[in-house]
Amino acid sequence: MLRQNDIDNKKPDNECQFVFPYFKDIPNKAMSGESSTILVTGGSGLVGQAIKYVIDEEQESGSGDGETWIFCGSKDADLRDRAQTEALFNKHKPTHVVHLAAMVGGLFHNMAHNLDFFRENMAINDNVLNASHKHNVRKVVSCLSTCIFPDKITYPIDETMIHNGPPHSSNYGYSYAKRMIDILNRGYSEQHGRTFTSVVPCNVFGPSDNFSLESSHVIPALIRRMDDAMANGAATFAVWGSGKPLRQFIYSRDLARLCVWALRRYHSVEPIILSVDEKDEVTISDVAEAIKKAHGFQGQIVYDTSKADGQYKKTASNSKLRSLYKDFEFTPFDEAMRTTVTWYKQNKGQART
């Protein structure tokens, strides 16, 4: 069973990866003027590897020094276990944490394992934030998801609505556990003056995703299934559901740049949505067509309406982000999809499948 989003490529050298030294001039009292050690939990998963890509890219551009980035995966510590979490923090002594580790999965995996998603994510989050407090970590940025918002709600959703009602029944375990990060952040801020905050991305996709047919999200599942269909010479390709639900998708390397920005420049305990613009919302049918184009699949796409659609829409407003980072440019969806499909084709022997 998938345990954390950092269970990944199963490479023999899957240990903590170090990127150092690197420094960006940061007008942040929590980081400027001192060397910093940033621990990334879930560092070998989709978003963690995207952040590593961004940091490597910045380092190659010749920026100065001062930051040490440590990317850790599940083989370095089982974060559901408090002792192992403490040992990880004792070993690396981080000054900052980007908390990405989670038990994650697609619609049908969530529906079958809501209790597991709740209990395991609650344990991971409590252990990481408690260890951050005990080790005097100066700032933590945790990653939530727009799927945690209430099912019955007005659109677009914004940061004030997280706790305004129950989430969709299909993923209530994961959603409630993730919502509790916001509660923990507020508690650590009020009682201990900690700068623990959270970012709330929309649906993420990109290189290093989880392409498992059992537990992956919609884009990597479709990419893998269509690749398999092409290898088998299939004339048609079935998409589960009607294809009508609407989603906003953010390219993992765009999200990575925004997470690094949040670590350096976003100083509020209040969560912030990291999403593409509302105009960039697409249907699942649009996604399937983009994957078909990127793959060069010549067959016909059909829709299996006997399968559940899940939540019809969850349109998020990124107005808060735009007010603080006006000129951020998102990668065009088709371009990001081409890069992701190409990555999968070149790496499917090592990708999480």
C-alpha positions in Angstrom: 0.0 0.0 0.0 1.2 3.5 -0.8 2.3 5.0 2.5 3.8 8.4 1.7 4.1 10.5 -1.4 7.8 10.0 -1.1 7.7 6.3 -1.7 9.1 6.4 -5.1 11.7 5.3 -7.6 13.1 2.4 -5.6 16.6 3.4 -6.7 19.4 1.7 -4.6 20.7 5.2 -3.6 17.4 6.5 -2.3 18.9 8.2 0.7 18.7 11.9 1.8 20.0 14.0 -1.1 22.0 17.1 -0.3 22.2 20.3 -2.3 24.6 22.8 -0.9 25.8 25.4 -0.5 23.2 27.7 -2.0 21.9 31.1 -1.0 19.2 33.5 -2.3 19.1 37.0 -0.9 15.9 36.7 1.2 14.2 39.6 2.9 12.9 37.3 5.6 13.9 37.7 9.2 13.6 34.0 9.7 16.3 33.2 7.1 18.4 36.3 6.2 21.8 36.9 7.7 22.2 33.3 8.8 23.0 30.0 7.2 19.9 27.8 6.8 19.3 24.1 6.6 16.1 23.2 4.9 14.7 19.7 5.4 12.2 18.6 2.8 10.0 15.7 3.9 8.6 13.7 1.0 11.6 15.0 -0.8 11.8 12.1 -3.3 8.1 12.5 -4.4 6.6 14.6 -7.1 6.8 18.0 -5.5 10.0 17.3 -3.6 11.8 16.3 -6.8 10.4 19.4 -8.5 11.8 21.6 -5.7 15.2 19.9 -6.0 15.1 20.6 -9.8 14.4 24.3 -9.1 17.2 24.5 -6.5 19.7 22.7 -8.8 18.7 25.1 -11.6 19.2 28.1 -9.3 22.5 26.8 -8.1 23.8 26.3 -11.6 22.9 30.0 -12.3 25.7 31.0 -9.9 23.8 32.4 -7.0 25.8 32.6 -3.7 25.8 30.4 -0.7 24.1 30.0 2.7 21.3 27.4 2.3 21.7 23.7 2.6 18.8 21.7 1.2 18.2 18.1 2.4 15.6 16.0 0.5 14.5 13.0 2.5 12.2 10.1 1.6 10.4 7.3 3.4 13.5 5.1 3.4 15.2 7.7 5.6 12.4 7.7 8.3 8.9 6.4 8.7 7.3 9.7 9.7 4.3 7.9 11.2 6.7 6.8 13.9 7.6 9.6 16.4 11.0 8.1 17.4 12.1 7.9 13.7 10.9 11.4 13.1 12.8 12.7 16.1 15.9 10.8 14.9 15.7 12.4 11.5 15.5 15.9 13.1 18.4 15.1 15.4 20.5 14.0 12.5 20.0 17.0 10.2 19.1 19.7 12.7 17.0 21.7 10.2 16.4 25.4 10.7 13.5 25.3 8.2 11.2 22.5 7.0 9.1 22.1 3.8 6.7 19.4 4.8 5.4 17.4 1.8 5.3 13.8 3.1 1.8 12.3 3.1 -0.2 9.2 2.3 -1.7 10.1 -1.0 -3.7 8.5 -3.7 -6.3 8.9 -6.4 -10.1 8.9 -6.2 -10.7 5.2 -6.0 -7.8 4.5 -3.6 -9.2 7.2 -1.3 -12.7 5.8 -1.4 -11.5 2.4 -0.3 -9.1 3.6 2.5 -10.5 6.7 4.1 -9.6 5.5 7.6 -6.1 4.7 6.7 -5.7 8.1 5.0 -6.9 9.9 8.1 -4.9 8.0 10.7 -1.6 7.9 8.9 -1.7 11.5 7.8 -2.6 12.6 11.2 0.4 10.8 12.6 2.8 12.1 10.0 1.7 15.7 10.5 1.6 15.7 14.2 5.1 14.1 14.4 6.7 16.5 11.9 5.3 19.7 13.4 6.0 18.6 17.0 9.6 17.7 16.1 9.9 21.1 14.3 8.7 22.8 17.5 11.0 20.8 19.8 14.0 21.5 17.5 13.3 25.2 17.3 12.7 25.2 13.6 12.3 28.8 12.5 9.8 28.2 9.7 7.7 25.3 8.4 5.8 25.3 5.1 3.3 22.4 4.9 1.5 21.3 1.7 -2.2 20.9 1.8 -4.6 20.4 -1.2 -7.7 22.1 -2.7 -9.5 18.7 -2.3 -9.8 19.4 1.5 -12.3 22.2 1.0 -16.0 21.6 1.7 -18.1 19.8 -0.9 -21.0 22.2 -0.6 -19.6 25.6 -1.1 -19.7 28.6 -3.4 -17.1 29.1 -6.1 -14.4 30.1 -6.4 -13.1 28.8 -3.1 -10.6 30.9 -1.1 -8.4 30.5 1.9 -11.1 31.5 4.4 -13.4 28.5 3.5 -11.3 25.5 4.5 -13.3 24.7 7.6 -16.8 25.8 6.4 -18.3 22.3 6.0 -17.6 18.7 5.4 -15.3 17.7 2.5 -16.5 15.4 -0.3 -17.3 12.0 1.0 -14.9 10.3 -1.4 -11.8 11.6 0.4 -12.9 12.7 3.9 -10.1 10.9 5.7 -7.3 12.6 3.8 -9.1 16.0 3.8 -9.8 16.1 7.5 -6.2 15.1 8.3 -4.8 17.8 6.0 -7.2 20.4 7.5 -5.7 19.7 10.9 -2.3 21.0 9.8 -4.0 24.4 9.7 -5.2 23.9 13.2 -1.7 22.8 14.4 -0.1 25.8 12.7 -2.5 28.2 14.5 -1.9 26.4 17.8 1.9 26.5 17.5 1.7 30.2 16.5 -0.6 31.2 19.4 1.1 29.2 22.2 4.7 29.2 21.1 5.1 32.0 18.5 6.1 29.6 15.7 6.0 30.5 12.1 4.3 27.4 10.8 2.2 28.0 7.7 0.7 26.0 4.8 0.3 26.3 1.0 -2.8 24.8 -0.8 -2.0 23.7 -4.3 -4.6 22.6 -6.8 -4.1 19.3 -8.6 -0.4 18.7 -9.3 1.3 16.8 -12.1 4.7 16.5 -13.6 7.9 14.5 -13.8 8.6 12.1 -11.0 4.9 11.6 -10.4 3.4 8.3 -9.1 2.2 6.3 -12.1 0.8 3.4 -10.2 -2.5 2.2 -11.6 -3.8 1.5 -8.1 -3.0 4.7 -6.3 -2.1 7.5 -8.7 -4.0 10.6 -9.5 -5.8 11.2 -12.8 -3.1 12.6 -15.0 -0.3 10.1 -14.3 -2.9 7.2 -14.4 -4.1 8.3 -17.8 -0.5 8.8 -19.1 0.5 5.3 -18.1 -2.7 3.7 -19.3 -2.5 5.3 -22.6 1.1 4.4 -23.0 0.1 0.8 -22.3 -2.8 1.0 -24.7 -0.5 2.2 -27.5 2.0 -0.6 -26.8 -0.8 -3.1 -27.1 -2.0 -1.5 -30.4 -5.4 -0.6 -28.9 -7.8 1.3 -31.2 -9.8 2.9 -28.3 -8.9 4.3 -24.9 -11.3 4.3 -22.1 -11.4 7.2 -19.6 -13.2 6.4 -16.3 -16.2 8.6 -15.7 -18.0 11.1 -18.0 -15.0 13.4 -18.6 -17.1 16.4 -17.6 -15.7 17.3 -14.1 -13.6 20.5 -14.0 -10.2 20.8 -12.5 -7.3 23.2 -12.1 -3.9 21.6 -12.7 -0.6 23.0 -11.7 2.7 21.8 -13.2 5.0 20.5 -10.4 7.9 22.7 -11.3 5.7 25.8 -11.2 4.5 24.7 -7.7 8.0 24.1 -6.7 9.0 27.7 -7.5 6.0 28.9 -5.5 6.8 26.7 -2.5 10.4 28.1 -2.5 8.9 31.6 -2.8 6.6 30.9 0.2 9.5 29.7 2.3 11.5 32.8 1.6 8.9 35.5 1.3 5.5 34.5 2.7 5.4 35.2 6.4 1.8 34.7 7.5 0.5 31.7 9.4 -2.7 31.9 7.3 -2.7 29.4 4.4 -2.3 30.5 0.8 -3.7 28.9 -2.3 -1.2 28.1 -5.0 -3.2 27.5 -8.1 -3.4 28.4 -11.7 -5.9 31.1 -12.7 -9.6 30.3 -12.9 -9.6 30.7 -16.6 -7.1 27.8 -16.9 -9.6 25.3 -15.5 -10.1 22.3 -17.8 -12.4 19.2 -18.0 -11.1 15.7 -17.6 -11.9 15.3 -21.3 -9.6 18.2 -22.1 -6.9 16.4 -20.0 -7.4 13.2 -21.9 -7.1 15.0 -25.3 -3.9 16.8 -24.2 -2.4 13.5 -23.1 -3.5 11.9 -26.4 -1.8 14.7 -28.3 1.4 14.5 -26.2 1.5 10.7 -26.7 0.7 10.8 -30.4 -2.1 8.3 -29.8 -4.2 7.8 -33.0 -7.1 5.9 -31.5 -10.5 7.1 -30.2 -11.1 8.2 -26.6 -14.3 6.7 -25.0 -15.8 7.4 -21.6 -16.9 4.7 -19.1 -19.8 6.3 -17.3 -20.2 3.4 -15.0 -17.2 4.7 -13.1 -17.6 7.6 -10.5 -16.7 11.1 -11.4 -16.0 12.3 -7.9 -16.4 16.0 -7.1 -17.7 17.9 -10.1 -15.6 21.0 -9.6 -13.5 22.7 -6.9 -12.5 26.0 -8.6 -10.0 27.9 -6.5 -9.2 31.6 -6.4 -5.5 32.5 -6.5 -6.3 36.2 -5.9 -4.2 36.2 -2.7 -1.2 34.8 -4.5 -1.7 37.2 -7.4 -1.8 40.1 -4.9 1.6 39.1 -3.5 3.3 37.7 -6.6 1.7 39.5 -9.5 4.1 38.6 -12.2 4.4 34.8 -11.7 4.1 33.0 -15.1 2.6 29.5 -15.1 3.8 27.0 -17.7 1.2 26.5 -20.5 -0.8 23.3 -19.8 0.0 21.6 -23.2 3.7 22.3 -22.7 3.7 21.0 -19.2 1.9 17.9 -20.4 4.4 17.3 -23.2 7.3 17.5 -20.7 5.5 15.1 -18.3 4.7 12.5 -21.0 8.2 12.7 -22.4 9.6 12.2 -18.9 7.5 9.2 -18.4 8.4 7.6 -21.7 12.1 8.1 -20.9 11.9 7.0 -17.3 9.1 4.4 -17.0 11.6 1.7 -16.1 12.5 3.7 -12.9 9.2 5.7 -12.4 6.9 4.8 -9.5 4.5 2.3 -11.1 
